[in-house]
């Protein structure tokens, strides 16, 4: 094989870095785009949100495409659409074309996300699943951070920033094309794939999708609403931004290794429950006025192990034949939750007038994840008992 399975994870990770940077580039250039490409902040928010909203409609068809066409076609198609959408955005003369570019990019990002997760589950087993998945998942927040660091270097030339993002996606496409070409001659016969889940796979996969949605929505709300909470508590905007960034920086060191360590210890479920409870505690403590320089990094650190463990748990439910469609189901629930839950947190802020309300809503999303995790655990116990009998 050209790179080996860990080399493949590295190339997939590079593609996901480009995806994270592409997601963030509009936000990073936001003030420059107002009046130039978009009319107001609401239009800018629409341009940002379209990227993720595409996944709600694409995830399930992506599972079908994976099952029907295979990894190579869907993966290359996804990153190719990211590059094409990035170019369309960089060339956009007006908002409607820019929105079309973001929609195309978002569809590509959803295809990359689902195909990448499925490929890792195909190629790894045991404790190495959590490590490989953690490495791949870490690339996305790294790409967001990279955009925040690099895009300001273009100065006032916002089109140069958009071209930089499009060029990064194009580079990722070329590397994936080389990888796919190198693997083509060594690929074995295609394994059979189902375009549905078996009856015993539906309940745990829907439960895990809910866990993944609640977990990610809580993280998104924590990152998105904490700065406003801190400003309302007396911090300057610069201080609030710096403190909130501790969440993202804290998750990076443990994201590749936290889940793998939990698997090695033989207690992944216990570690996951404790981490989610700790995340709830960190959010509630922040809302109650505890020192954010302590609670926010704790939240980020505790958020690291569950991410790879959730995906590893999905691998335990799905057979090789149903993995492609199963990832589509999993990410359909994820994108739906990510589209609905953060706006609910904002609604709570508007309804109550309390700056802490979104943080408490995020804690409730994590409680929802724990409930769904209990449903998953019960379904797995039932499956094991049937097999034992």
FIVOSE-589426 format. One record per residue (C-alpha): x, z, y. Coordinates in nm, 3 decimals. Each point is the difference from the previous one (the first is absolute). Layout:
<sites>
<site><x>X</x><z>Z</z><y>Y</y></site>
...
</sites>
This chain:
<sites>
<site><x>0.000</x><z>0.000</z><y>0.000</y></site>
<site><x>0.128</x><z>-0.087</z><y>0.348</y></site>
<site><x>-0.002</x><z>0.341</z><y>0.168</y></site>
<site><x>-0.135</x><z>0.234</z><y>-0.264</y></site>
<site><x>-0.306</x><z>0.212</z><y>0.054</y></site>
<site><x>0.159</x><z>0.227</z><y>0.262</y></site>
<site><x>0.119</x><z>-0.303</z><y>0.194</y></site>
<site><x>-0.358</x><z>-0.125</z><y>-0.007</y></site>
<site><x>-0.115</x><z>0.330</z><y>0.147</y></site>
<site><x>0.255</x><z>-0.050</z><y>0.276</y></site>
<site><x>-0.130</x><z>-0.348</z><y>0.086</y></site>
<site><x>-0.359</x><z>0.123</z><y>-0.014</y></site>
<site><x>0.105</x><z>0.286</z><y>0.226</y></site>
<site><x>0.147</x><z>-0.244</z><y>0.252</y></site>
<site><x>-0.329</x><z>-0.190</z><y>0.002</y></site>
<site><x>-0.186</x><z>0.325</z><y>0.063</y></site>
<site><x>0.240</x><z>0.089</z><y>0.283</y></site>
<site><x>-0.096</x><z>-0.330</z><y>0.162</y></site>
<site><x>-0.368</x><z>0.088</z><y>-0.058</y></site>
<site><x>0.034</x><z>0.339</z><y>0.168</y></site>
<site><x>0.184</x><z>-0.158</z><y>0.294</y></site>
<site><x>-0.267</x><z>-0.270</z><y>0.027</y></site>
<site><x>-0.279</x><z>0.258</z><y>0.000</y></site>
<site><x>0.169</x><z>0.196</z><y>0.279</y></site>
<site><x>0.126</x><z>-0.286</z><y>0.218</y></site>
<site><x>-0.327</x><z>-0.036</z><y>0.192</y></site>
<site><x>-0.013</x><z>0.372</z><y>0.074</y></site>
<site><x>0.367</x><z>0.005</z><y>0.099</y></site>
<site><x>-0.059</x><z>-0.286</z><y>0.247</y></site>
<site><x>-0.342</x><z>0.130</z><y>0.108</y></site>
<site><x>0.055</x><z>0.057</z><y>0.374</y></site>
<site><x>0.164</x><z>-0.343</z><y>0.034</y></site>
<site><x>-0.286</x><z>-0.176</z><y>-0.179</y></site>
<site><x>-0.269</x><z>0.142</z><y>0.231</y></site>
<site><x>-0.088</x><z>-0.270</z><y>0.250</y></site>
<site><x>0.223</x><z>-0.253</z><y>-0.175</y></site>
<site><x>-0.152</x><z>-0.053</z><y>-0.344</y></site>
<site><x>-0.282</x><z>0.257</z><y>-0.007</y></site>
<site><x>-0.239</x><z>0.104</z><y>0.274</y></site>
<site><x>-0.013</x><z>0.376</z><y>-0.047</y></site>
<site><x>0.084</x><z>0.293</z><y>-0.229</y></site>
<site><x>-0.309</x><z>-0.053</z><y>-0.212</y></site>
<site><x>0.114</x><z>-0.355</z><y>-0.075</y></site>
<site><x>0.347</x><z>0.129</z><y>-0.081</y></site>
<site><x>-0.151</x><z>0.252</z><y>-0.241</y></site>
<site><x>-0.196</x><z>-0.281</z><y>-0.164</y></site>
<site><x>0.320</x><z>-0.200</z><y>-0.039</y></site>
<site><x>0.172</x><z>0.300</z><y>-0.161</y></site>
<site><x>-0.288</x><z>0.090</z><y>-0.232</y></site>
<site><x>-0.068</x><z>-0.352</z><y>-0.125</y></site>
<site><x>0.322</x><z>0.012</z><y>-0.203</y></site>
<site><x>-0.123</x><z>0.289</z><y>-0.218</y></site>
<site><x>-0.368</x><z>-0.094</z><y>0.005</y></site>
<site><x>0.078</x><z>-0.322</z><y>-0.185</y></site>
<site><x>0.088</x><z>0.205</z><y>-0.307</y></site>
<site><x>-0.360</x><z>0.119</z><y>-0.045</y></site>
<site><x>-0.108</x><z>-0.355</z><y>-0.080</y></site>
<site><x>0.317</x><z>-0.121</z><y>-0.170</y></site>
<site><x>0.095</x><z>0.280</z><y>-0.242</y></site>
<site><x>-0.247</x><z>-0.074</z><y>-0.279</y></site>
<site><x>0.046</x><z>-0.379</z><y>0.014</y></site>
<site><x>0.375</x><z>0.069</z><y>-0.003</y></site>
<site><x>-0.041</x><z>0.181</z><y>-0.332</y></site>
<site><x>-0.185</x><z>-0.301</z><y>-0.139</y></site>
<site><x>0.269</x><z>-0.235</z><y>0.130</y></site>
<site><x>0.273</x><z>0.211</z><y>-0.160</y></site>
<site><x>-0.181</x><z>-0.006</z><y>-0.331</y></site>
<site><x>-0.065</x><z>-0.374</z><y>0.022</y></site>
<site><x>0.316</x><z>-0.137</z><y>0.166</y></site>
<site><x>0.267</x><z>0.263</z><y>-0.068</y></site>
<site><x>0.241</x><z>0.205</z><y>0.212</y></site>
<site><x>0.220</x><z>-0.281</z><y>0.131</y></site>
<site><x>-0.273</x><z>-0.209</z><y>0.163</y></site>
<site><x>-0.178</x><z>0.295</z><y>0.163</y></site>
<site><x>0.319</x><z>0.165</z><y>0.122</y></site>
<site><x>0.141</x><z>-0.317</z><y>0.154</y></site>
<site><x>-0.341</x><z>-0.088</z><y>0.141</y></site>
<site><x>-0.029</x><z>0.343</z><y>0.160</y></site>
<site><x>0.339</x><z>0.003</z><y>0.171</y></site>
<site><x>-0.043</x><z>-0.367</z><y>0.093</y></site>
<site><x>-0.329</x><z>0.087</z><y>0.174</y></site>
<site><x>0.173</x><z>0.287</z><y>0.179</y></site>
<site><x>0.261</x><z>-0.242</z><y>0.132</y></site>
<site><x>-0.260</x><z>-0.264</z><y>0.093</y></site>
<site><x>-0.220</x><z>0.256</z><y>0.175</y></site>
<site><x>0.300</x><z>0.139</z><y>0.188</y></site>
<site><x>0.091</x><z>-0.349</z><y>0.122</y></site>
<site><x>-0.360</x><z>-0.067</z><y>0.103</y></site>
<site><x>-0.004</x><z>0.326</z><y>0.197</y></site>
<site><x>0.330</x><z>-0.081</z><y>0.170</y></site>
<site><x>-0.135</x><z>-0.341</z><y>0.106</y></site>
<site><x>-0.347</x><z>0.127</z><y>0.094</y></site>
<site><x>-0.116</x><z>-0.119</z><y>0.343</y></site>
<site><x>-0.299</x><z>0.236</z><y>0.006</y></site>
<site><x>-0.166</x><z>0.294</z><y>-0.170</y></site>
<site><x>-0.205</x><z>-0.199</z><y>-0.252</y></site>
<site><x>0.309</x><z>-0.171</z><y>-0.144</y></site>
<site><x>0.188</x><z>0.330</z><y>0.002</y></site>
<site><x>-0.287</x><z>0.161</z><y>-0.194</y></site>
<site><x>0.011</x><z>-0.283</z><y>-0.254</y></site>
<site><x>0.374</x><z>0.056</z><y>-0.041</y></site>
<site><x>-0.049</x><z>0.370</z><y>-0.063</y></site>
<site><x>-0.275</x><z>-0.071</z><y>-0.252</y></site>
<site><x>0.221</x><z>-0.243</z><y>-0.192</y></site>
<site><x>0.287</x><z>0.250</z><y>0.007</y></site>
<site><x>-0.226</x><z>0.282</z><y>-0.115</y></site>
<site><x>-0.125</x><z>-0.201</z><y>-0.295</y></site>
<site><x>0.361</x><z>-0.067</z><y>-0.095</y></site>
<site><x>0.092</x><z>0.367</z><y>0.036</y></site>
<site><x>-0.285</x><z>0.101</z><y>-0.232</y></site>
<site><x>0.114</x><z>-0.252</z><y>-0.262</y></site>
<site><x>0.358</x><z>0.131</z><y>0.023</y></site>
<site><x>-0.113</x><z>0.362</z><y>-0.030</y></site>
<site><x>-0.208</x><z>-0.054</z><y>-0.312</y></site>
<site><x>0.241</x><z>-0.239</z><y>-0.171</y></site>
<site><x>0.297</x><z>0.227</z><y>0.072</y></site>
<site><x>-0.170</x><z>0.308</z><y>-0.143</y></site>
<site><x>-0.106</x><z>-0.189</z><y>-0.311</y></site>
<site><x>0.352</x><z>-0.138</z><y>-0.053</y></site>
<site><x>0.157</x><z>0.345</z><y>0.019</y></site>
<site><x>-0.250</x><z>0.136</z><y>-0.253</y></site>
<site><x>0.080</x><z>-0.294</z><y>-0.228</y></site>
<site><x>0.374</x><z>0.051</z><y>0.010</y></site>
<site><x>0.038</x><z>0.378</z><y>-0.009</y></site>
<site><x>-0.127</x><z>0.282</z><y>-0.220</y></site>
<site><x>0.037</x><z>0.377</z><y>-0.020</y></site>
<site><x>0.166</x><z>0.191</z><y>0.288</y></site>
<site><x>0.162</x><z>-0.319</z><y>0.130</y></site>
<site><x>-0.344</x><z>-0.125</z><y>0.113</y></site>
<site><x>-0.022</x><z>0.268</z><y>0.269</y></site>
<site><x>0.355</x><z>-0.069</z><y>0.121</y></site>
<site><x>-0.046</x><z>-0.378</z><y>0.016</y></site>
<site><x>-0.342</x><z>0.032</z><y>0.161</y></site>
<site><x>0.132</x><z>0.252</z><y>0.251</y></site>
<site><x>0.283</x><z>-0.233</z><y>0.101</y></site>
<site><x>-0.242</x><z>-0.287</z><y>0.052</y></site>
<site><x>-0.255</x><z>0.212</z><y>0.188</y></site>
<site><x>0.270</x><z>0.145</z><y>0.228</y></site>
<site><x>0.078</x><z>-0.348</z><y>0.131</y></site>
<site><x>-0.332</x><z>-0.024</z><y>0.187</y></site>
<site><x>0.043</x><z>0.303</z><y>0.234</y></site>
<site><x>0.366</x><z>-0.098</z><y>0.040</y></site>
<site><x>-0.116</x><z>-0.340</z><y>0.128</y></site>
<site><x>-0.234</x><z>0.169</z><y>0.247</y></site>
<site><x>0.285</x><z>0.215</z><y>0.129</y></site>
<site><x>0.232</x><z>-0.302</z><y>0.014</y></site>
<site><x>-0.247</x><z>-0.186</z><y>0.220</y></site>
<site><x>-0.025</x><z>0.296</z><y>0.236</y></site>
<site><x>0.379</x><z>0.003</z><y>0.034</y></site>
<site><x>0.075</x><z>-0.375</z><y>0.013</y></site>
<site><x>-0.295</x><z>-0.159</z><y>0.182</y></site>
<site><x>0.069</x><z>0.181</z><y>0.332</y></site>
<site><x>0.342</x><z>-0.171</z><y>0.004</y></site>
<site><x>-0.165</x><z>-0.333</z><y>0.086</y></site>
<site><x>-0.094</x><z>0.142</z><y>0.340</y></site>
<site><x>-0.288</x><z>-0.170</z><y>0.178</y></site>
<site><x>0.009</x><z>-0.311</z><y>-0.223</y></site>
<site><x>-0.291</x><z>0.086</z><y>-0.228</y></site>
<site><x>-0.002</x><z>-0.339</z><y>-0.171</y></site>
<site><x>0.358</x><z>0.060</z><y>-0.112</y></site>
<site><x>-0.120</x><z>0.320</z><y>-0.167</y></site>
<site><x>-0.275</x><z>-0.190</z><y>-0.183</y></site>
<site><x>0.247</x><z>-0.268</z><y>-0.110</y></site>
<site><x>0.238</x><z>0.268</z><y>-0.124</y></site>
<site><x>-0.273</x><z>0.141</z><y>-0.224</y></site>
<site><x>-0.099</x><z>-0.346</z><y>-0.124</y></site>
<site><x>0.365</x><z>-0.080</z><y>-0.075</y></site>
<site><x>0.037</x><z>0.320</z><y>-0.203</y></site>
<site><x>-0.305</x><z>-0.091</z><y>-0.212</y></site>
<site><x>0.137</x><z>-0.352</z><y>-0.047</y></site>
<site><x>0.332</x><z>0.141</z><y>-0.121</y></site>
<site><x>-0.183</x><z>0.222</z><y>-0.249</y></site>
<site><x>-0.191</x><z>-0.306</z><y>-0.125</y></site>
<site><x>0.322</x><z>-0.195</z><y>-0.057</y></site>
<site><x>0.158</x><z>0.288</z><y>-0.194</y></site>
<site><x>-0.311</x><z>0.039</z><y>-0.215</y></site>
<site><x>-0.003</x><z>-0.374</z><y>-0.062</y></site>
<site><x>0.361</x><z>0.019</z><y>-0.123</y></site>
<site><x>-0.087</x><z>0.294</z><y>-0.222</y></site>
<site><x>-0.306</x><z>-0.173</z><y>-0.145</y></site>
<site><x>0.198</x><z>-0.320</z><y>-0.064</y></site>
<site><x>0.275</x><z>0.195</z><y>-0.176</y></site>
<site><x>-0.256</x><z>0.179</z><y>-0.221</y></site>
<site><x>-0.190</x><z>-0.317</z><y>-0.083</y></site>
<site><x>0.235</x><z>-0.114</z><y>-0.272</y></site>
<site><x>0.013</x><z>0.341</z><y>-0.166</y></site>
<site><x>-0.369</x><z>0.091</z><y>0.010</y></site>
<site><x>-0.166</x><z>0.055</z><y>-0.335</y></site>
<site><x>-0.344</x><z>-0.101</z><y>-0.098</y></site>
<site><x>-0.272</x><z>0.119</z><y>0.229</y></site>
<site><x>-0.171</x><z>0.311</z><y>-0.121</y></site>
<site><x>-0.380</x><z>-0.006</z><y>-0.032</y></site>
<site><x>-0.182</x><z>0.137</z><y>0.304</y></site>
<site><x>-0.357</x><z>0.122</z><y>0.036</y></site>
<site><x>-0.215</x><z>-0.072</z><y>0.304</y></site>
<site><x>-0.175</x><z>0.337</z><y>-0.036</y></site>
<site><x>0.068</x><z>0.363</z><y>-0.090</y></site>
<site><x>-0.091</x><z>0.163</z><y>-0.327</y></site>
<site><x>-0.279</x><z>0.259</z><y>0.022</y></site>
<site><x>0.238</x><z>0.296</z><y>-0.027</y></site>
<site><x>0.222</x><z>-0.138</z><y>0.280</y></site>
<site><x>-0.260</x><z>-0.021</z><y>0.276</y></site>
<site><x>-0.052</x><z>0.370</z><y>0.074</y></site>
<site><x>0.366</x><z>0.105</z><y>0.022</y></site>
<site><x>0.092</x><z>-0.310</z><y>0.204</y></site>
<site><x>-0.282</x><z>0.050</z><y>0.251</y></site>
<site><x>0.100</x><z>0.367</z><y>0.023</y></site>
<site><x>0.365</x><z>-0.089</z><y>0.059</y></site>
<site><x>-0.099</x><z>-0.256</z><y>0.261</y></site>
<site><x>-0.188</x><z>0.278</z><y>0.179</y></site>
<site><x>0.303</x><z>0.229</z><y>-0.024</y></site>
<site><x>0.220</x><z>-0.275</z><y>0.145</y></site>
<site><x>-0.248</x><z>-0.075</z><y>0.279</y></site>
<site><x>-0.043</x><z>0.364</z><y>0.102</y></site>
<site><x>0.374</x><z>0.066</z><y>-0.013</y></site>
<site><x>0.090</x><z>-0.305</z><y>0.213</y></site>
<site><x>-0.286</x><z>0.055</z><y>0.244</y></site>
<site><x>0.115</x><z>0.358</z><y>0.055</y></site>
<site><x>0.354</x><z>-0.123</z><y>0.062</y></site>
<site><x>-0.120</x><z>-0.270</z><y>0.241</y></site>
<site><x>-0.214</x><z>0.249</z><y>0.192</y></site>
<site><x>0.284</x><z>0.252</z><y>0.018</y></site>
<site><x>0.235</x><z>-0.261</z><y>0.145</y></site>
<site><x>-0.262</x><z>-0.155</z><y>0.227</y></site>
<site><x>-0.176</x><z>0.306</z><y>0.145</y></site>
<site><x>0.269</x><z>0.270</z><y>0.008</y></site>
<site><x>0.160</x><z>-0.130</z><y>0.324</y></site>
<site><x>-0.331</x><z>0.038</z><y>0.188</y></site>
<site><x>-0.046</x><z>0.349</z><y>-0.147</y></site>
<site><x>0.348</x><z>0.105</z><y>0.109</y></site>
<site><x>-0.048</x><z>-0.141</z><y>0.351</y></site>
<site><x>-0.327</x><z>0.195</z><y>0.025</y></site>
<site><x>0.197</x><z>0.307</z><y>-0.108</y></site>
<site><x>0.244</x><z>-0.039</z><y>0.290</y></site>
<site><x>0.275</x><z>-0.229</z><y>-0.133</y></site>
<site><x>0.119</x><z>-0.302</z><y>0.194</y></site>
<site><x>-0.065</x><z>-0.344</z><y>-0.148</y></site>
<site><x>0.366</x><z>-0.037</z><y>-0.085</y></site>
<site><x>0.008</x><z>0.338</z><y>-0.173</y></site>
<site><x>-0.321</x><z>-0.077</z><y>-0.189</y></site>
<site><x>0.136</x><z>-0.334</z><y>-0.122</y></site>
<site><x>0.328</x><z>0.153</z><y>-0.109</y></site>
<site><x>-0.170</x><z>0.284</z><y>-0.187</y></site>
<site><x>-0.245</x><z>-0.234</z><y>-0.173</y></site>
<site><x>0.285</x><z>-0.228</z><y>-0.108</y></site>
<site><x>0.128</x><z>0.291</z><y>-0.210</y></site>
<site><x>-0.281</x><z>-0.076</z><y>-0.248</y></site>
<site><x>0.136</x><z>-0.346</z><y>-0.067</y></site>
<site><x>0.364</x><z>0.102</z><y>-0.011</y></site>
<site><x>-0.071</x><z>0.293</z><y>-0.232</y></site>
<site><x>-0.175</x><z>-0.209</z><y>-0.265</y></site>
<site><x>0.287</x><z>-0.246</z><y>-0.047</y></site>
<site><x>0.261</x><z>0.212</z><y>-0.184</y></site>
<site><x>-0.236</x><z>0.121</z><y>-0.273</y></site>
<site><x>-0.228</x><z>-0.303</z><y>-0.036</y></site>
<site><x>0.221</x><z>-0.179</z><y>-0.254</y></site>
<site><x>0.094</x><z>0.316</z><y>-0.192</y></site>
<site><x>-0.281</x><z>0.254</z><y>0.037</y></site>
<site><x>-0.231</x><z>-0.159</z><y>-0.255</y></site>
<site><x>0.287</x><z>-0.069</z><y>-0.241</y></site>
<site><x>0.110</x><z>0.364</z><y>0.016</y></site>
<site><x>-0.358</x><z>0.113</z><y>-0.071</y></site>
<site><x>-0.011</x><z>-0.232</z><y>-0.301</y></site>
<site><x>0.333</x><z>0.133</z><y>-0.127</y></site>
<site><x>-0.131</x><z>0.355</z><y>0.028</y></site>
<site><x>-0.298</x><z>-0.102</z><y>-0.211</y></site>
<site><x>-0.256</x><z>0.135</z><y>0.253</y></site>
<site><x>-0.099</x><z>-0.298</z><y>0.217</y></site>
<site><x>-0.364</x><z>0.108</z><y>0.036</y></site>
<site><x>0.094</x><z>0.353</z><y>0.107</y></site>
<site><x>0.253</x><z>-0.133</z><y>0.251</y></site>
<site><x>-0.258</x><z>-0.237</z><y>0.142</y></site>
<site><x>-0.263</x><z>0.271</z><y>0.041</y></site>
<site><x>0.246</x><z>0.238</z><y>0.165</y></site>
<site><x>0.126</x><z>-0.268</z><y>0.235</y></site>
<site><x>-0.350</x><z>-0.102</z><y>0.111</y></site>
<site><x>-0.097</x><z>0.365</z><y>0.052</y></site>
<site><x>0.317</x><z>0.044</z><y>0.203</y></site>
<site><x>-0.090</x><z>-0.304</z><y>0.211</y></site>
<site><x>-0.341</x><z>0.154</z><y>0.068</y></site>
<site><x>0.166</x><z>0.325</z><y>0.098</y></site>
<site><x>0.242</x><z>-0.178</z><y>0.235</y></site>
<site><x>-0.284</x><z>-0.184</z><y>0.177</y></site>
<site><x>-0.214</x><z>0.312</z><y>0.036</y></site>
<site><x>0.299</x><z>0.198</z><y>0.127</y></site>
<site><x>0.080</x><z>-0.271</z><y>0.255</y></site>
<site><x>-0.361</x><z>-0.001</z><y>0.119</y></site>
<site><x>0.011</x><z>0.380</z><y>0.027</y></site>
<site><x>0.303</x><z>-0.012</z><y>0.231</y></site>
<site><x>0.292</x><z>0.058</z><y>-0.238</y></site>
<site><x>0.336</x><z>-0.144</z><y>0.115</y></site>
<site><x>-0.027</x><z>-0.378</z><y>-0.051</y></site>
<site><x>0.377</x><z>-0.036</z><y>-0.044</y></site>
<site><x>-0.053</x><z>0.197</z><y>-0.323</y></site>
<site><x>-0.341</x><z>-0.114</z><y>-0.124</y></site>
<site><x>0.034</x><z>-0.375</z><y>0.062</y></site>
<site><x>0.325</x><z>-0.051</z><y>-0.195</y></site>
<site><x>-0.148</x><z>0.218</z><y>-0.275</y></site>
<site><x>-0.302</x><z>-0.232</z><y>-0.013</y></site>
<site><x>0.226</x><z>-0.306</z><y>-0.029</y></site>
<site><x>0.223</x><z>0.158</z><y>-0.262</y></site>
<site><x>-0.296</x><z>0.107</z><y>-0.216</y></site>
<site><x>-0.154</x><z>-0.348</z><y>0.035</y></site>
<site><x>0.294</x><z>-0.163</z><y>-0.177</y></site>
<site><x>-0.055</x><z>0.079</z><y>-0.373</y></site>
<site><x>-0.375</x><z>-0.083</z><y>-0.023</y></site>
<site><x>0.044</x><z>-0.361</z><y>0.110</y></site>
<site><x>0.203</x><z>-0.115</z><y>-0.300</y></site>
<site><x>-0.181</x><z>0.236</z><y>-0.238</y></site>
<site><x>-0.341</x><z>-0.150</z><y>0.082</y></site>
<site><x>0.131</x><z>-0.345</z><y>-0.085</y></site>
<site><x>0.168</x><z>0.127</z><y>-0.315</y></site>
<site><x>-0.332</x><z>0.156</z><y>-0.107</y></site>
<site><x>-0.162</x><z>-0.343</z><y>0.039</y></site>
<site><x>0.255</x><z>-0.139</z><y>-0.244</y></site>
<site><x>-0.112</x><z>0.255</z><y>-0.259</y></site>
<site><x>-0.361</x><z>-0.111</z><y>0.023</y></site>
<site><x>0.040</x><z>-0.376</z><y>-0.010</y></site>
<site><x>0.103</x><z>-0.207</z><y>-0.296</y></site>
<site><x>0.237</x><z>-0.292</z><y>0.057</y></site>
<site><x>-0.292</x><z>-0.241</z><y>-0.034</y></site>
<site><x>-0.215</x><z>0.170</z><y>0.266</y></site>
<site><x>0.276</x><z>0.099</z><y>0.242</y></site>
<site><x>-0.041</x><z>-0.294</z><y>0.236</y></site>
<site><x>-0.376</x><z>0.042</z><y>0.047</y></site>
<site><x>0.040</x><z>0.381</z><y>0.001</y></site>
<site><x>0.235</x><z>-0.017</z><y>0.298</y></site>
<site><x>-0.261</x><z>-0.206</z><y>0.179</y></site>
<site><x>-0.262</x><z>0.269</z><y>-0.063</y></site>
<site><x>0.239</x><z>0.275</z><y>0.105</y></site>
<site><x>0.090</x><z>-0.165</z><y>0.330</y></site>
<site><x>-0.357</x><z>-0.103</z><y>0.079</y></site>
<site><x>-0.094</x><z>0.370</z><y>0.008</y></site>
<site><x>0.318</x><z>0.075</z><y>0.195</y></site>
<site><x>-0.061</x><z>-0.259</z><y>0.273</y></site>
<site><x>-0.366</x><z>0.096</z><y>0.027</y></site>
<site><x>0.093</x><z>0.366</z><y>0.050</y></site>
<site><x>0.270</x><z>-0.090</z><y>0.251</y></site>
<site><x>-0.252</x><z>-0.206</z><y>0.196</y></site>
<site><x>-0.269</x><z>0.273</z><y>0.009</y></site>
<site><x>0.170</x><z>0.341</z><y>0.002</y></site>
<site><x>0.228</x><z>-0.016</z><y>0.307</y></site>
<site><x>-0.286</x><z>-0.117</z><y>0.225</y></site>
<site><x>-0.201</x><z>0.297</z><y>-0.132</y></site>
<site><x>0.282</x><z>0.230</z><y>0.117</y></site>
<site><x>-0.022</x><z>-0.158</z><y>0.344</y></site>
<site><x>-0.377</x><z>0.044</z><y>-0.002</y></site>
<site><x>0.049</x><z>0.372</z><y>-0.067</y></site>
<site><x>0.229</x><z>0.017</z><y>0.304</y></site>
<site><x>-0.264</x><z>-0.167</z><y>0.218</y></site>
<site><x>-0.286</x><z>0.209</z><y>-0.141</y></site>
<site><x>0.167</x><z>0.339</z><y>0.032</y></site>
<site><x>0.236</x><z>-0.056</z><y>0.290</y></site>
<site><x>0.259</x><z>0.201</z><y>-0.195</y></site>
<site><x>0.351</x><z>-0.155</z><y>-0.013</y></site>
<site><x>0.056</x><z>0.170</z><y>-0.336</y></site>
<site><x>-0.309</x><z>-0.157</z><y>-0.162</y></site>
<site><x>0.182</x><z>-0.308</z><y>-0.138</y></site>
<site><x>0.263</x><z>0.219</z><y>-0.164</y></site>
<site><x>-0.268</x><z>0.206</z><y>-0.170</y></site>
<site><x>-0.174</x><z>-0.322</z><y>-0.106</y></site>
<site><x>0.330</x><z>-0.113</z><y>-0.156</y></site>
<site><x>0.013</x><z>0.328</z><y>-0.190</y></site>
<site><x>-0.353</x><z>-0.075</z><y>-0.127</y></site>
<site><x>0.118</x><z>-0.345</z><y>-0.117</y></site>
<site><x>0.269</x><z>0.173</z><y>-0.205</y></site>
<site><x>-0.262</x><z>0.234</z><y>-0.146</y></site>
<site><x>-0.194</x><z>-0.312</z><y>-0.101</y></site>
<site><x>0.317</x><z>-0.123</z><y>-0.171</y></site>
<site><x>0.027</x><z>0.323</z><y>-0.196</y></site>
<site><x>-0.358</x><z>-0.035</z><y>-0.120</y></site>
<site><x>0.064</x><z>-0.358</z><y>-0.110</y></site>
<site><x>0.321</x><z>0.113</z><y>-0.169</y></site>
<site><x>-0.204</x><z>0.248</z><y>-0.206</y></site>
<site><x>-0.228</x><z>-0.287</z><y>-0.110</y></site>
<site><x>0.306</x><z>-0.203</z><y>-0.101</y></site>
<site><x>0.147</x><z>0.292</z><y>-0.197</y></site>
<site><x>-0.330</x><z>0.058</z><y>-0.183</y></site>
<site><x>-0.024</x><z>-0.370</z><y>-0.088</y></site>
<site><x>0.355</x><z>-0.003</z><y>-0.135</y></site>
<site><x>-0.064</x><z>0.314</z><y>-0.207</y></site>
<site><x>-0.312</x><z>-0.162</z><y>-0.144</y></site>
<site><x>0.192</x><z>-0.315</z><y>-0.088</y></site>
<site><x>0.275</x><z>0.205</z><y>-0.170</y></site>
<site><x>-0.255</x><z>0.199</z><y>-0.198</y></site>
<site><x>-0.168</x><z>-0.317</z><y>-0.124</y></site>
<site><x>0.333</x><z>-0.149</z><y>-0.104</y></site>
<site><x>0.098</x><z>0.322</z><y>-0.178</y></site>
<site><x>-0.326</x><z>0.001</z><y>-0.194</y></site>
</sites>
